[in-house]
């Protein structure tokens, strides 16, 4: 008898599968049930046409109250800038009102299928950024509100934003509706495609060079090429060249450029610099030699975009042995604005955790490729996320697109959103619910038009309040 035979053999000899212990974290075999059938069955409880519904709750806060509530905990001296940015256009208002929209979405029909959602998947939160090999990736790129929640919330926020951006760009109502409808159609078709692939192929599907063809977004090619060229120049080195000056010891330091960039007191700079030790501990060990070859030279405060204005955000200047810069952003992470509204909708409240960790892990769960230096830390008891600053980032301004490009952009972003969701929810389940017909597309397009109208009214209320002096706003900053 062979040694293998003496110890129990090499497995069953009758053609059956070898019996191995159940391993936690892996699926069982053979698989039970059909996720696709489960998704199709949900249509009886929540018909796809129900997603056209927008019934505003009687206790819905007015626009000014919602903005003031969202300003709580932010730096008071910066909230007027935030209000001014939100008052610029209805699309800008939507960008800063993720919490208010979540309030409304909590009262809409839901399948209750949960995924890792962006929480703020409006049309301007997709963009280009650099991958570790020097290429460019296009994907969702803002995760401040990320949390596990209903996939429909992300999709409805996307389509409503497409209508508002289209209106701002001068597109007629038919084109705006088509952009929203095409975004949902692309989401639905992409989920069906992913559901048919092996898990590994689906995980890495829709490579960026195939995205335009997959979504029939050929009218966007020229725009994406121009943005790509600009993104390749948008680096730490370029930012440092404009925002720093040489010091006597051969290093560099930031130069004040108010109100966006300002130097901070020594104690504040020291606290941020010291927090990088905790940050390093959140990185994979193979990243540590990269940072170990850089020295920390300076810290400054830098105001960030519409939804985040008023939060604490720093840029940290690192230099290597040749004096070449690497800039990190250390950005305050607040609790997701969606959490209380998820509870209202009947979902279990997420466990409290470090908000920076929530943002980073949510981003990694949704993106195919993420910044290799993503991490988190704590400064003076407040949670922060850390990432590369100006990592060849480029963005499409959907409100500046030509009217005939809006539907192309809708299809591209819808496909990207489906890919992001499929990393945390079985695409067969969602595809089973969405189906082959355009019933869901038409319903959500109807919702998008209705919510765009509501947002325009909210924006008008905010502008009136600013004009009457009931809320402070600093315009044009």
CORPE-V835225 format. One line per field, one symbol per residue. ss: DSSP state (H for helix, E for strand, - for the rest). phi: phi as a letter, one per 40 degrees, with the letter a starting at -180 (. if undefined). psi: psi as a letter, one per 40 degrees, with the letter a starting at -180 (. if undefined). A space follows every 10 residues. Layout:
ss: ???
phi: ???
psi: ???
This chain:
ss: --HHHH---- ---------- ---------- ----HHHHHH HHHHH--HHH HH-------- --HHHHHHHH -----HHHHH HHHHHH---H HHHHH--HHH HHHHH----- ---EEEE--- -----EEEEE -----EEEEE ------EEEE HHHHHHHHHH HHHHHHHHH- --HHHHHHHH HHHHHHHHHH HHHHHH--HH HHH----HHH HHHH---HHH HHHHHHHHHH HH---HHHHH HHHEEE---- -EEE--E--- EEE--HHHHH HHHHHHHHHH ----HHHHHH HH--EEEEEE EE---HHH-- --EEEEEEE- ----EEEEEE EE------HH HHHH------ ----HHHHHH HHHHHH---- ----EEEEE- -EEEEEEE-- ---EE--HHH --HHHHHHHH HHHHHHHHHH HH----HHHH HHHH----HH HHHHHHHHHH HHHHHHHHHH HHHHHHH--- -------
phi: .cccccchgb hcbbgccdcb ccbcgbccbc cbgbdccccc cccccbdccc cccbbccccd ccdccccccc cdgccdcbcc ccccccccad cccddcbccc ccdcccbbca cgcbbcbcga cccccbacac ccbgcbbbad aabdbdacac dccccccccc cccccccccg cccccccccc ccccccdccc ccccccccdc cccbcfdccb cccdbfbccc dccccccccc ccccbdcccc ccbbbcbccg caacbdaccc bacbddcccc ccccccccdd cccccccccc cccbbcbabb cbcbcdcbdg ccabbbcbbc ccgccbbbbb bdbcddccdc cccdcgcccc ccadcccdcc cccccbccbb dcbcaaabbf gbcbbbacbf cfcabccccb ccdccccccc cccccccccc cccbbccccc ccccgcccdc dccccccdcc cccccccccc ccccccccgc acabcgb
psi: hiddddeeae iieeeiihhi ihhheiiihi ihihdddddd dddddgidee eehghhideh iiddddddde eheihdeedd ddddddedid dddddefddd dddddefiii dehiihidef fieefiaiii ieeeiiihii fhfdeiihah dddddddddd ddddddddee iidddddddd dddddddddd dddddeiidd dddeigidee ddddeffdee dddddddddd ddegiddddd ddeiiiidee aiiihhgied hiiiiddddd ddddeddddd eeiideeddd deeiihdihi hhhaaddehe ihhihhhiia eeehihhihh hhhiiheddd ddddeeihhi ihihdddddd ddddddidhi hefhaiahhf ehiiihiihf gfiiihhdee iideeddddd dddddddddd deeeihdddd ddddadifdd dddddddddd dddddddddd dddddddeee hihhie.
